[in-house]
Amino acid sequence: MIMNRRIRLTGVAGVALLLSGVAWAQEARAPKLALSQESWDFGAMWHGENPQLTLVLKNEGNADLNLTRVKAC
């Protein structure tokens, strides 16, 4: 009876290890969005001024990065 419990625990531990390995493999292959700058300050502006900013988006991950529903305001 004790031997069965050890096998069962080993099986559960093996499944947990396998699942954690699968999760790690999924994280290892993922897109990663990087911005050329994370924040910006346009300072004080007058009504009607149109500030401009060039923001560069880059995929630093190792899987395709798909941008959908991109809008300019």
KACORWO-V581532 format. One record per backbone hydrogen bond with DSSP energy under -0.5 kcal/mol. CO is the residue of the C=O (numbers start at 1). NH is the residue of the N-H. If there is no record, write none. Layout:
co->(CO & CO)
nh->(NH & NH)
This chain:
co->(1 & 2 & 3 & 4 & 5 & 6 & 7 & 8 & 9 & 10 & 11 & 12 & 13 & 14 & 15 & 16 & 17 & 18 & 19 & 20 & 21 & 22 & 23 & 24 & 25 & 28 & 30 & 32 & 34 & 46 & 49 & 53 & 54 & 55 & 56 & 58 & 58 & 64 & 65 & 66)
nh->(5 & 6 & 7 & 8 & 9 & 10 & 11 & 12 & 13 & 14 & 15 & 16 & 17 & 18 & 19 & 20 & 21 & 22 & 23 & 24 & 25 & 26 & 27 & 28 & 29 & 30 & 62 & 60 & 58 & 49 & 51 & 55 & 56 & 57 & 36 & 34 & 60 & 66 & 67 & 68)
